[in-house]
Amino acid sequence: MKIGELAQKTGMAASAIRFYEQSGLLPAAERRANGYRDYDDAALKRLQLIQIAQNLGFSLDSLRGAFADCAVFSKDDLIERLDGRVHEIDRLIAGLRAQRQDLTAMRSTLHAHWAQGECMDPAALAEGMSTPRGKAAPPARPPKAARR
């Protein structure tokens, strides 16, 4: 099939298909006498695998590695790669939860200081972000009453 047909079947742009071919993710297509690329069903299946893997968050580099190992690729290898991606997602989720907690704490700290008519110094906010979790950032300056 020509690249346009393959593009239509996969929903990919022809330029993306050419990119995957040039980057080694898709084996080079045979050329017809007129120079047009001629793709087989194996190319269609490979592009579908690429789409699935990308939707699951696998990088193109990890796909290159997987396809390079394809000759000795076993079910156990696939499960190991999937488990690795699950662990990577778990780490990302934990990091996002920690960021959310820090943002919520910063928001509360800012509201508390602003309610007392105080301004927060960016340096104090930065210091507060480097303190252990759960510890509020120190005020930028003493409360109004103490400054008078």
QUIQUIGI-V788183 format. One line per field, one symbol per residue. ss: DSSP state (~ for helix, > for strand, _ for the rest). burial: # if it has 16 or more other C-alpha atoms within 10 Angstrom, else .. Layout:
# QUIQUIGI-V788183
ss=???
burial=???
This chain:
# QUIQUIGI-V788183
ss=__~~~~~~~~___~~~~~~~~~_______>>_____>>__~~~~~~~~~~~~~~~____~~~~~~~~~_~~~__~~~~~~~~~~~~~~~~~~~~~~~~~~~~~~~~~~~~~~~~~______~~~~~~~~______________~~~~_
burial=..#..##..#...#..##.#....##.##.......###...##..##.##.#....#.#..##.##..................................#..##..##..#....#.#....#..##......####.........
